[in-house]
Amino acid sequence: MKRLLLVVLALLGFAAPALAQRELTIVAGGGRLQEHMRATLFRGFTQQTGIPLRDASYDYNVGPIRAMVQANNVTWDVVMVEAPDLIRGCEDGIFERIDWSVVGRDKFLPDGATTCGAGAIGWGVAVFRDLNRNPTGPSNWREFWDVQRFPGRRALRRGARMTMEMALMGDGVVASEVYRVLATPEGQRRAFAALDRIRPHLQFWTGGQQPLELVNAGEVAFAAGYTGRVATAITNGAKLDLNWDTLLFAYDYWAVVRGTPHRAEAMRLVDFITSTGPLRALAELWPINPVTAAVANDATIRERYPLMLSRHQDRGLHIDTEFWLDQGPDLEQRFAAWLNR
């Protein structure tokens, strides 16, 4: 038994240095965007600092991150996360507080810098249509709800988040008042009543490619879809109209995993990949939606990519993450029950 214990202790002794000596690791959502990030942001960091950097991809499920922190076996250092997971993870101690003495806090768009997150990219949802099949269409959410003036089926995301906001705006609530109204029982009843009114005309989607498929096939006349996918389709020649006055948007963030043995290097990495120069290099390859203000507002980049979200987000509604963390579980449950009625 004593000999076995010595062997185990010896193995643990070797494991700890091995963990500390592993390469700095950054994790994002994969795909073409990450390929371009690797060529610009990630390699650029290594070239400037001499610090080796490995990248991996994941499906934005933070469960494995939570597990590695709880097991004190952190093998990822910097990760791209969605806003609700960032806030919840920050509160639960899954992510480090950003060291704003290393990361420049003033370089971000409003809401782009949080306790545990530095803004990475923006994403949004807005109404679009096939111009060949529907030369005219709704220009705002009230008109989207007007099935007499604009007949045809509509497609919305299958879920309460975003759909409830759309329903209130379809019922005449101005964007600046949406979350104040939606926080009340009366406002929630109003949103469900608005959905009831056009329910026979609604179709719901779950995957991000589905709205495009539904519109392209003529199964729906109008759909709320992810702006990045619609913009890419338009850039590739699709005859689609994307209505920015119906935009709802949010940010994804870079976060540092709690307990990383590379905390100092991770903070330097976050600062580098949110800096103007590296992001401009990325913009040469990909129509990004950066949260770094100098790039988001760069006249040359905006002219090159007229469909980038940052050109239009002042016309949209920023999704209130805190509201959905607080009210989301109940509203999602009620929305699911409404769907199954």
Sequence and secondary structure as in RCSB ss.txt:
>XXXX:A:sequence
MKRLLLVVLALLGFAAPALAQRELTIVAGGGRLQEHMRATLFRGFTQQTGIPLRDASYDYNVGPIRAMVQANNVT
WDVVMVEAPDLIRGCEDGIFERIDWSVVGRDKFLPDGATTCGAGAIGWGVAVFRDLNRNPTGPSNWREFWDVQRF
PGRRALRRGARMTMEMALMGDGVVASEVYRVLATPEGQRRAFAALDRIRPHLQFWTGGQQPLELVNAGEVAFAAG
YTGRVATAITNGAKLDLNWDTLLFAYDYWAVVRGTPHRAEAMRLVDFITSTGPLRALAELWPINPVTAAVANDAT
IRERYPLMLSRHQDRGLHIDTEFWLDQGPDLEQRFAAWLNR
>XXXX:A:secstr
 HHHHHHHHHHHHHHHHHHHHS EEEEE  HHHHHHHIIIIIHHHHHHH   EEEEE  S  HHHHHHHHTT   
  EEEEEHHHHHHHHHTTSB    TTTS GGGB TT B SS EEEEEEEEEEEEETTT SS  SSHHHHT TTTS
 S EEEESSSTTHHHHHHHHTT  GGGHHHHHTSHHHHHHHHHHHHHHGGGEEEE STTHHHHHHHTTS SEEEE
EHHHHHHHHHTT  EEEEEEEEEEEEEEEEEBTT TTHHHHHHHHHHHTSHHHHHHHHTTS   BSBHHHHT HH
HHHH TT GGGTGGGSEE  HHHHHHHHHHHHHHHHHHHT 
